[in-house]
Amino acid sequence: MQAGIPSIGFPPLEPYSQESSYFEYKNQQIHGSVHIKNGKTFGMTRAQIRDVRATADDDTFQLEVDVRFPKLISEGKFKGEGRFNAIKIVSKGFFNITFTDVTTTWQMSGKTIERNGEKYMLVDKFDMTPEVGDMKVYATGLFPDPGLNQVALDFVNQYWPALYKEMLPETRRSWEPLMLDVVNKMFNRVPYRRLLPKSE
């Protein structure tokens, strides 16, 4: 899995690269967005699959996968814009985030589609709520002043559990399409009968 599976369109996982991605967060007082370029995530190939549960019939399926990542490191360039009440903040720089002991359940559901007389899986819903043991954030360019930049990093690294819990649901609409694209690239090439064979 480290080099991907070109024959079925599955991307390399070490590192897992994203040329461009966009995330947005909004509540009553804060509105922020960040555009990430040349993002890379290391540690995907060390995933530990804990359990897999599936229910399926000829036309629909539901799949749950319990997975743990000992460590994930994400890095890349970012350009962000934020607004806190009437205060506008524009930032640009490099980021590196280390996640330790990440556990989650991938929840997928969808239907089968027929192509050239063969059925394939089409995942139309993907959800997860990752739990993180620890997180360390480093970034340049959050603020023009280096001292203020360090104050912001210290704040994030101290209070990341509350910030993470608050922001994760709001960013779902941004990362769900990315995950759907990854899983469908794989399932689009493997016949349904081979993925979930019927019991004899």
BELURCOR-V994194 format. One record per backbone hydrogen bond with DSSP energy under -0.5 kcal/mol. NH is the residue of the N-H (numbers start at 1). CO is the residue of the C=O. E is the energy in kcal/mol with one decimal. If there is no record, write none. Layout:
{{NH/CO/E} {NH/CO/E}}
This chain:
{{4/1/-1.1} {5/10/-2.0} {8/5/-1.7} {9/5/-0.5} {9/6/-1.0} {10/5/-1.9} {13/1/-1.0} {13/2/-0.7} {14/2/-1.5} {14/15/-0.7} {15/41/-0.5} {16/13/-0.7} {16/41/-2.7} {17/15/-0.6} {18/39/-2.7} {21/36/-2.1} {23/34/-2.4} {25/32/-3.3} {27/30/-3.0} {31/83/-2.1} {32/25/-3.1} {33/81/-2.5} {34/23/-2.6} {35/79/-2.7} {36/21/-2.9} {36/34/-0.6} {37/77/-2.6} {38/19/-2.1} {39/18/-2.1} {40/75/-2.7} {41/16/-2.1} {42/73/-3.1} {44/13/-0.6} {46/43/-1.2} {47/44/-1.4} {48/68/-3.0} {49/47/-0.6} {50/48/-0.6} {50/66/-2.9} {51/66/-1.1} {53/64/-2.8} {55/62/-2.3} {57/60/-2.4} {61/110/-1.6} {62/55/-2.6} {63/108/-3.3} {64/53/-3.0} {65/106/-2.1} {66/51/-2.8} {67/65/-0.5} {67/104/-2.7} {68/48/-1.8} {69/102/-3.2} {70/68/-0.5} {72/99/-2.6} {73/42/-2.3} {74/97/-2.7} {75/40/-2.4} {76/95/-1.7} {77/37/-2.2} {78/93/-2.8} {79/35/-1.8} {80/91/-2.5} {81/33/-2.5} {82/89/-3.3} {83/31/-2.1} {84/87/-2.7} {85/29/-2.5} {85/83/-0.6} {87/84/-2.5} {88/86/-0.5} {89/82/-3.2} {91/80/-2.5} {92/141/-1.4} {93/78/-2.2} {95/76/-2.6} {96/138/-2.8} {97/74/-3.0} {98/136/-2.6} {99/72/-3.4} {99/97/-0.6} {100/134/-2.6} {101/70/-2.9} {102/69/-2.8} {103/101/-0.6} {103/131/-2.3} {104/67/-2.3} {106/65/-2.9} {107/105/-0.6} {107/127/-2.7} {108/63/-3.2} {108/106/-0.6} {109/125/-1.8} {110/61/-1.9} {111/122/-1.9} {112/59/-2.2} {113/120/-2.5} {115/118/-3.1} {118/115/-1.5} {120/113/-2.8} {121/187/-0.6} {121/190/-0.5} {122/111/-2.8} {124/109/-1.8} {124/122/-0.6} {125/109/-1.7} {127/107/-2.1} {131/103/-3.3} {133/100/-1.7} {133/101/-0.9} {134/100/-1.5} {136/98/-2.1} {138/96/-2.4} {140/94/-2.5} {149/145/-2.4} {150/146/-2.1} {151/147/-1.9} {152/148/-2.1} {153/149/-2.0} {154/150/-2.7} {155/151/-2.1} {156/152/-2.4} {157/153/-2.8} {158/154/-1.4} {159/155/-2.5} {160/156/-0.6} {162/159/-0.5} {163/159/-1.9} {164/160/-3.4} {165/161/-2.1} {166/162/-1.8} {167/163/-2.3} {168/164/-2.3} {169/165/-0.6} {171/167/-1.5} {171/168/-0.6} {172/168/-0.5} {172/169/-0.8} {174/171/-1.5} {175/171/-1.8} {176/172/-2.6} {178/174/-0.5} {179/175/-2.1} {180/176/-2.6} {181/177/-2.0} {182/178/-1.8} {183/179/-2.4} {184/180/-2.2} {185/181/-1.5} {186/182/-1.1} {187/183/-2.6} {188/184/-1.9} {189/186/-1.5} {190/186/-0.6} {191/189/-0.5} {192/119/-3.0} {194/191/-1.3} {195/191/-1.5} {196/192/-2.5}}
